[in-house]
Amino acid sequence: MNIEPNLGSMKNPPEQFAGDAWVDLIAAPHGPEQRTVVAKVRFAPGARTAWHSHARGQYCHVTEGIAYFGTRDGEIIEVHPGQTLYTPPGEDHWHAAGEKNFMEHIAILEGGDNPDETTVWKEHVTDAELGR
């Protein structure tokens, strides 16, 4: 057993996020027999991801603020602290904080067979798609 190293907070890249968002890695695979990744992601007010999908799906457990998740069909789901949202494999979606408050969630996902396909990033979400 060992205590995992603290890698510190890393700012998410502007190619994948609009606004400021930071990630803290909680758990990552130690070898090819493991796939689970767990991260704490903190969004500044108004920040959002670009459209993306995950090869094996994703769980997001909201710990602070109100999170918004959107799908290609225009559905927007509001998720509160203590609630967990599941996104199935391959479903395009986005995550966002509200305009006034920070939002934080714990993201849990498994790596894909091809690591480059674990998360597939796409175009940025428009204000219209956010309902703003």
CYANA upper distance limits for C-alpha pairs under 8 A (distance plus 0.5 A):
  4 GLU  CA     27 ALA  CA      8.44
  6 ASN  CA     25 LEU  CA      8.49
  7 LEU  CA     24 ASP  CA      7.83
  7 LEU  CA     25 LEU  CA      7.58
  8 GLY  CA     24 ASP  CA      6.73
  8 GLY  CA     25 LEU  CA      8.45
  9 SER  CA     22 TRP  CA      6.58
  9 SER  CA     23 VAL  CA      6.08
  9 SER  CA     24 ASP  CA      5.36
  9 SER  CA     25 LEU  CA      8.39
 10 MET  CA     22 TRP  CA      5.90
 10 MET  CA     23 VAL  CA      5.81
 10 MET  CA     24 ASP  CA      6.99
 11 LYS  CA     20 ASP  CA      7.79
 11 LYS  CA     21 ALA  CA      6.45
 11 LYS  CA     22 TRP  CA      4.81
 11 LYS  CA     23 VAL  CA      6.86
 12 ASN  CA     16 GLN  CA      7.67
 12 ASN  CA     17 PHE  CA      7.06
 12 ASN  CA     20 ASP  CA      7.87
 12 ASN  CA     21 ALA  CA      6.14
 12 ASN  CA     22 TRP  CA      5.97
 12 ASN  CA     23 VAL  CA      7.17
 13 PRO  CA     17 PHE  CA      6.67
 14 PRO  CA     18 ALA  CA      6.50
 14 PRO  CA     19 GLY  CA      8.15
 15 GLU  CA     50 ALA  CA      8.26
 16 GLN  CA     49 THR  CA      6.34
 16 GLN  CA     50 ALA  CA      5.63
 16 GLN  CA    121 TRP  CA      7.12
 16 GLN  CA    122 LYS  CA      8.32
 16 GLN  CA    124 HIS  CA      7.82
 17 PHE  CA     21 ALA  CA      7.67
 17 PHE  CA     47 ALA  CA      7.67
 17 PHE  CA     48 ARG  CA      6.14
 17 PHE  CA     49 THR  CA      4.76
 17 PHE  CA     50 ALA  CA      6.02
 17 PHE  CA    124 HIS  CA      8.09
 18 ALA  CA     47 ALA  CA      6.07
 18 ALA  CA     48 ARG  CA      5.84
 18 ALA  CA     49 THR  CA      6.71
 18 ALA  CA     50 ALA  CA      7.68
 18 ALA  CA    124 HIS  CA      8.03
 19 GLY  CA     43 PHE  CA      8.47
 19 GLY  CA     44 ALA  CA      7.49
 19 GLY  CA     46 GLY  CA      7.19
 19 GLY  CA     47 ALA  CA      4.76
 19 GLY  CA     48 ARG  CA      7.01
 20 ASP  CA     43 PHE  CA      6.71
 20 ASP  CA     44 ALA  CA      5.96
 20 ASP  CA     47 ALA  CA      6.25
 21 ALA  CA     41 VAL  CA      7.39
 21 ALA  CA     42 ARG  CA      5.97
 21 ALA  CA     43 PHE  CA      4.84
 21 ALA  CA     44 ALA  CA      6.49
 21 ALA  CA     47 ALA  CA      7.12
 21 ALA  CA     48 ARG  CA      8.35
 22 TRP  CA     41 VAL  CA      6.15
 22 TRP  CA     42 ARG  CA      5.74
 22 TRP  CA     43 PHE  CA      7.16
 23 VAL  CA     39 ALA  CA      6.95
 23 VAL  CA     40 LYS  CA      6.11
 23 VAL  CA     41 VAL  CA      4.95
 23 VAL  CA     42 ARG  CA      6.93
 24 ASP  CA     39 ALA  CA      6.04
 24 ASP  CA     40 LYS  CA      5.59
 24 ASP  CA     41 VAL  CA      6.97
 25 LEU  CA     37 VAL  CA      8.43
 25 LEU  CA     38 VAL  CA      6.89
 25 LEU  CA     39 ALA  CA      4.93
 25 LEU  CA     40 LYS  CA      6.97
 26 ILE  CA     37 VAL  CA      8.13
 26 ILE  CA     38 VAL  CA      5.78
 26 ILE  CA     39 ALA  CA      5.49
 26 ILE  CA     40 LYS  CA      7.40
 27 ALA  CA     36 THR  CA      7.81
 27 ALA  CA     37 VAL  CA      5.90
 27 ALA  CA     38 VAL  CA      5.43
 27 ALA  CA     39 ALA  CA      7.35
 28 ALA  CA     35 ARG  CA      8.08
 28 ALA  CA     36 THR  CA      6.69
 28 ALA  CA     37 VAL  CA      5.17
 28 ALA  CA     38 VAL  CA      7.17
 29 PRO  CA     33 GLU  CA      8.46
 29 PRO  CA     34 GLN  CA      5.54
 29 PRO  CA     35 ARG  CA      6.10
 29 PRO  CA     36 THR  CA      6.62
 29 PRO  CA     37 VAL  CA      7.25
 30 HIS  CA     34 GLN  CA      7.11
 35 ARG  CA    110 GLU  CA      5.34
 35 ARG  CA    111 GLY  CA      5.32
 35 ARG  CA    112 GLY  CA      8.17
 36 THR  CA    108 ILE  CA      7.65
 36 THR  CA    109 LEU  CA      6.28
 36 THR  CA    110 GLU  CA      4.92
 36 THR  CA    111 GLY  CA      6.90
 37 VAL  CA    107 ALA  CA      8.41
 37 VAL  CA    108 ILE  CA      6.30
 37 VAL  CA    109 LEU  CA      5.87
 37 VAL  CA    110 GLU  CA      6.40
 37 VAL  CA    111 GLY  CA      7.68
 38 VAL  CA    106 ILE  CA      7.39
 38 VAL  CA    107 ALA  CA      6.08
 38 VAL  CA    108 ILE  CA      5.07
 38 VAL  CA    109 LEU  CA      7.13
 39 ALA  CA    106 ILE  CA      6.11
 39 ALA  CA    107 ALA  CA      5.71
 39 ALA  CA    108 ILE  CA      7.23
 40 LYS  CA    104 GLU  CA      7.54
 40 LYS  CA    105 HIS  CA      6.33
 40 LYS  CA    106 ILE  CA      4.97
 40 LYS  CA    107 ALA  CA      6.75
 41 VAL  CA    104 GLU  CA      6.09
 41 VAL  CA    105 HIS  CA      5.99
 41 VAL  CA    106 ILE  CA      6.74
 41 VAL  CA    107 ALA  CA      7.61
 42 ARG  CA    102 PHE  CA      7.62
 42 ARG  CA    103 MET  CA      6.33
 42 ARG  CA    104 GLU  CA      4.81
 42 ARG  CA    105 HIS  CA      7.18
 43 PHE  CA     47 ALA  CA      6.09
 43 PHE  CA     48 ARG  CA      7.75
 43 PHE  CA     96 ALA  CA      7.80
 43 PHE  CA     97 ALA  CA      6.50
 43 PHE  CA    102 PHE  CA      6.13
 43 PHE  CA    103 MET  CA      5.65
 43 PHE  CA    104 GLU  CA      6.61
 44 ALA  CA     97 ALA  CA      7.37
 44 ALA  CA    101 ASN  CA      7.53
 44 ALA  CA    102 PHE  CA      5.28
 44 ALA  CA    103 MET  CA      7.27
 45 PRO  CA     97 ALA  CA      6.11
 45 PRO  CA     98 GLY  CA      6.25
 45 PRO  CA     99 GLU  CA      5.41
 45 PRO  CA    100 LYS  CA      5.75
 45 PRO  CA    101 ASN  CA      5.30
 45 PRO  CA    102 PHE  CA      5.41
 45 PRO  CA    103 MET  CA      7.79
 46 GLY  CA     96 ALA  CA      7.39
 46 GLY  CA     97 ALA  CA      5.85
 46 GLY  CA     98 GLY  CA      5.87
 46 GLY  CA     99 GLU  CA      4.82
 46 GLY  CA    100 LYS  CA      7.57
 46 GLY  CA    101 ASN  CA      8.35
 47 ALA  CA     96 ALA  CA      6.25
 47 ALA  CA     97 ALA  CA      6.16
 47 ALA  CA     98 GLY  CA      8.30
 47 ALA  CA     99 GLU  CA      8.50
 48 ARG  CA     94 TRP  CA      7.60
 48 ARG  CA     95 HIS  CA      6.13
 48 ARG  CA     96 ALA  CA      4.55
 48 ARG  CA     97 ALA  CA      6.93
 48 ARG  CA    125 VAL  CA      8.42
 49 THR  CA     94 TRP  CA      5.98
 49 THR  CA     95 HIS  CA      5.99
 49 THR  CA     96 ALA  CA      6.95
 49 THR  CA    124 HIS  CA      7.81
 49 THR  CA    125 VAL  CA      7.92
 50 ALA  CA     94 TRP  CA      6.54
 50 ALA  CA    121 TRP  CA      7.37
 50 ALA  CA    122 LYS  CA      6.81
 50 ALA  CA    123 GLU  CA      6.31
 50 ALA  CA    124 HIS  CA      4.70
 50 ALA  CA    125 VAL  CA      5.90
 51 TRP  CA     92 ASP  CA      6.66
 51 TRP  CA     93 HIS  CA      5.92
 51 TRP  CA     94 TRP  CA      5.60
 51 TRP  CA    121 TRP  CA      6.78
 51 TRP  CA    122 LYS  CA      5.61
 51 TRP  CA    123 GLU  CA      6.23
 51 TRP  CA    124 HIS  CA      6.44
 51 TRP  CA    125 VAL  CA      6.61
 52 HIS  CA     91 GLU  CA      8.40
 52 HIS  CA     92 ASP  CA      5.71
 52 HIS  CA     93 HIS  CA      6.15
 52 HIS  CA     94 TRP  CA      7.01
 52 HIS  CA    119 THR  CA      7.23
 52 HIS  CA    120 VAL  CA      5.93
 52 HIS  CA    121 TRP  CA      4.97
 52 HIS  CA    122 LYS  CA      5.93
 53 SER  CA     57 GLY  CA      8.06
 53 SER  CA     89 PRO  CA      7.63
 53 SER  CA     90 GLY  CA      5.65
 53 SER  CA     91 GLU  CA      5.85
 53 SER  CA     92 ASP  CA      5.20
 53 SER  CA     93 HIS  CA      6.86
 53 SER  CA    119 THR  CA      6.15
 53 SER  CA    120 VAL  CA      5.88
 53 SER  CA    121 TRP  CA      7.39
 54 HIS  CA     58 GLN  CA      7.10
 54 HIS  CA     88 PRO  CA      8.36
 54 HIS  CA     89 PRO  CA      6.06
 54 HIS  CA     90 GLY  CA      5.97
 54 HIS  CA     91 GLU  CA      7.68
 54 HIS  CA    109 LEU  CA      8.38
 54 HIS  CA    117 GLU  CA      7.88
 54 HIS  CA    118 THR  CA      5.94
 54 HIS  CA    119 THR  CA      4.98
 54 HIS  CA    120 VAL  CA      6.88
 55 ALA  CA     89 PRO  CA      5.62
 55 ALA  CA     90 GLY  CA      6.00
 55 ALA  CA    110 GLU  CA      8.50
 55 ALA  CA    111 GLY  CA      7.89
 55 ALA  CA    112 GLY  CA      5.93
 55 ALA  CA    117 GLU  CA      6.68
 55 ALA  CA    118 THR  CA      5.51
 55 ALA  CA    119 THR  CA      6.90
 55 ALA  CA    120 VAL  CA      8.39
 56 ARG  CA     88 PRO  CA      7.62
 56 ARG  CA     89 PRO  CA      5.04
 56 ARG  CA     90 GLY  CA      7.75
 56 ARG  CA    109 LEU  CA      7.47
 56 ARG  CA    110 GLU  CA      6.43
 56 ARG  CA    111 GLY  CA      7.56
 56 ARG  CA    112 GLY  CA      6.82
 56 ARG  CA    118 THR  CA      7.71
 57 GLY  CA     86 TYR  CA      7.91
 57 GLY  CA     87 THR  CA      5.92
 57 GLY  CA     88 PRO  CA      4.92
 57 GLY  CA     89 PRO  CA      4.32
 57 GLY  CA     90 GLY  CA      7.27
 57 GLY  CA     91 GLU  CA      8.25
 57 GLY  CA    109 LEU  CA      6.89
 57 GLY  CA    110 GLU  CA      7.96
 58 GLN  CA     86 TYR  CA      6.34
 58 GLN  CA     87 THR  CA      5.75
 58 GLN  CA     88 PRO  CA      7.20
 58 GLN  CA     89 PRO  CA      7.94
 58 GLN  CA    107 ALA  CA      7.39
 58 GLN  CA    108 ILE  CA      6.22
 58 GLN  CA    109 LEU  CA      5.20
 58 GLN  CA    110 GLU  CA      8.09
 59 TYR  CA     84 THR  CA      7.07
 59 TYR  CA     85 LEU  CA      6.18
 59 TYR  CA     86 TYR  CA      5.06
 59 TYR  CA     87 THR  CA      6.93
 59 TYR  CA    106 ILE  CA      8.45
 59 TYR  CA    107 ALA  CA      6.26
 59 TYR  CA    108 ILE  CA      5.55
 59 TYR  CA    109 LEU  CA      6.98
 60 CYS  CA     84 THR  CA      5.95
 60 CYS  CA     85 LEU  CA      5.72
 60 CYS  CA     86 TYR  CA      7.04
 60 CYS  CA    105 HIS  CA      6.42
 60 CYS  CA    106 ILE  CA      5.95
 60 CYS  CA    107 ALA  CA      5.04
 60 CYS  CA    108 ILE  CA      6.85
 61 HIS  CA     81 PRO  CA      8.10
 61 HIS  CA     82 GLY  CA      7.20
 61 HIS  CA     83 GLN  CA      6.35
 61 HIS  CA     84 THR  CA      4.66
 61 HIS  CA     85 LEU  CA      6.94
 61 HIS  CA    105 HIS  CA      5.72
 61 HIS  CA    106 ILE  CA      5.50
 61 HIS  CA    107 ALA  CA      7.08
 62 VAL  CA     66 ILE  CA      8.10
 62 VAL  CA     67 ALA  CA      7.45
 62 VAL  CA     79 VAL  CA      7.42
 62 VAL  CA     80 HIS  CA      6.69
 62 VAL  CA     81 PRO  CA      5.24
 62 VAL  CA     82 GLY  CA      6.33
 62 VAL  CA     83 GLN  CA      6.36
 62 VAL  CA     84 THR  CA      6.78
 62 VAL  CA    103 MET  CA      8.19
 62 VAL  CA    104 GLU  CA      6.48
 62 VAL  CA    105 HIS  CA      4.61
 62 VAL  CA    106 ILE  CA      6.88
 63 THR  CA     80 HIS  CA      8.32
 63 THR  CA     81 PRO  CA      5.16
 63 THR  CA     82 GLY  CA      6.50
 63 THR  CA    103 MET  CA      8.22
 63 THR  CA    104 GLU  CA      6.09
 63 THR  CA    105 HIS  CA      5.82
 63 THR  CA    106 ILE  CA      7.69
 64 GLU  CA     80 HIS  CA      8.12
 64 GLU  CA     81 PRO  CA      5.86
 64 GLU  CA    102 PHE  CA      7.85
 64 GLU  CA    103 MET  CA      5.77
 64 GLU  CA    104 GLU  CA      5.48
 64 GLU  CA    105 HIS  CA      7.47
 65 GLY  CA     80 HIS  CA      7.27
 65 GLY  CA     81 PRO  CA      6.99
 65 GLY  CA     97 ALA  CA      8.09
 65 GLY  CA    101 ASN  CA      6.84
 65 GLY  CA    102 PHE  CA      6.34
 65 GLY  CA    103 MET  CA      4.89
 65 GLY  CA    104 GLU  CA      7.09
 66 ILE  CA     78 GLU  CA      7.29
 66 ILE  CA     79 VAL  CA      6.35
 66 ILE  CA     80 HIS  CA      5.55
 66 ILE  CA     81 PRO  CA      7.39
 66 ILE  CA     97 ALA  CA      6.94
 66 ILE  CA     98 GLY  CA      7.02
 66 ILE  CA    101 ASN  CA      8.34
 66 ILE  CA    103 MET  CA      6.41
 67 ALA  CA     78 GLU  CA      6.32
 67 ALA  CA     79 VAL  CA      5.58
 67 ALA  CA     80 HIS  CA      7.01
 67 ALA  CA     95 HIS  CA      7.41
 67 ALA  CA     96 ALA  CA      6.31
 67 ALA  CA     97 ALA  CA      5.69
 67 ALA  CA     98 GLY  CA      7.34
 67 ALA  CA    103 MET  CA      6.63
 67 ALA  CA    104 GLU  CA      8.27
 68 TYR  CA     76 ILE  CA      6.95
 68 TYR  CA     77 ILE  CA      6.08
 68 TYR  CA     78 GLU  CA      5.26
 68 TYR  CA     79 VAL  CA      6.73
 68 TYR  CA     95 HIS  CA      6.18
 68 TYR  CA     96 ALA  CA      5.56
 68 TYR  CA     97 ALA  CA      6.76
 68 TYR  CA     98 GLY  CA      7.79
 69 PHE  CA     76 ILE  CA      6.03
 69 PHE  CA     77 ILE  CA      5.68
 69 PHE  CA     78 GLU  CA      7.21
 69 PHE  CA     79 VAL  CA      8.32
 69 PHE  CA     93 HIS  CA      7.27
 69 PHE  CA     94 TRP  CA      5.96
 69 PHE  CA     95 HIS  CA      5.09
 69 PHE  CA     96 ALA  CA      6.93
 70 GLY  CA     74 GLY  CA      7.06
 70 GLY  CA     75 GLU  CA      6.08
 70 GLY  CA     76 ILE  CA      4.87
 70 GLY  CA     77 ILE  CA      6.84
 70 GLY  CA     93 HIS  CA      5.83
 70 GLY  CA     94 TRP  CA      5.81
 70 GLY  CA     95 HIS  CA      7.29
 70 GLY  CA    130 LEU  CA      7.95
 71 THR  CA     75 GLU  CA      5.93
 71 THR  CA     76 ILE  CA      7.21
 71 THR  CA     91 GLU  CA      8.25
 71 THR  CA     92 ASP  CA      6.70
 71 THR  CA     93 HIS  CA      5.18
 71 THR  CA     94 TRP  CA      7.48
 72 ARG  CA     92 ASP  CA      6.87
 72 ARG  CA     93 HIS  CA      7.16
 74 GLY  CA    129 GLU  CA      7.40
 76 ILE  CA    130 LEU  CA      8.27
 79 VAL  CA     83 GLN  CA      6.71
 79 VAL  CA     84 THR  CA      7.99
 79 VAL  CA     85 LEU  CA      7.78
 87 THR  CA     91 GLU  CA      7.20
 87 THR  CA     93 HIS  CA      8.50
 94 TRP  CA    125 VAL  CA      8.01
 96 ALA  CA    103 MET  CA      8.41
 97 ALA  CA    101 ASN  CA      7.50
 97 ALA  CA    102 PHE  CA      6.82
 97 ALA  CA    103 MET  CA      5.75
 98 GLY  CA    102 PHE  CA      7.91
 98 GLY  CA    103 MET  CA      8.06
110 GLU  CA    118 THR  CA      7.85
111 GLY  CA    115 PRO  CA      6.61
111 GLY  CA    118 THR  CA      5.51
112 GLY  CA    116 ASP  CA      8.24
112 GLY  CA    117 GLU  CA      6.43
112 GLY  CA    118 THR  CA      4.94
113 ASP  CA    117 GLU  CA      8.16
113 ASP  CA    118 THR  CA      8.21
114 ASN  CA    118 THR  CA      7.37
116 ASP  CA    120 VAL  CA      8.08
125 VAL  CA    129 GLU  CA      6.76
125 VAL  CA    130 LEU  CA      7.61
126 THR  CA    130 LEU  CA      6.98
127 ASP  CA    131 GLY  CA      6.80
127 ASP  CA    132 ARG  CA      5.70
128 ALA  CA    132 ARG  CA      6.29
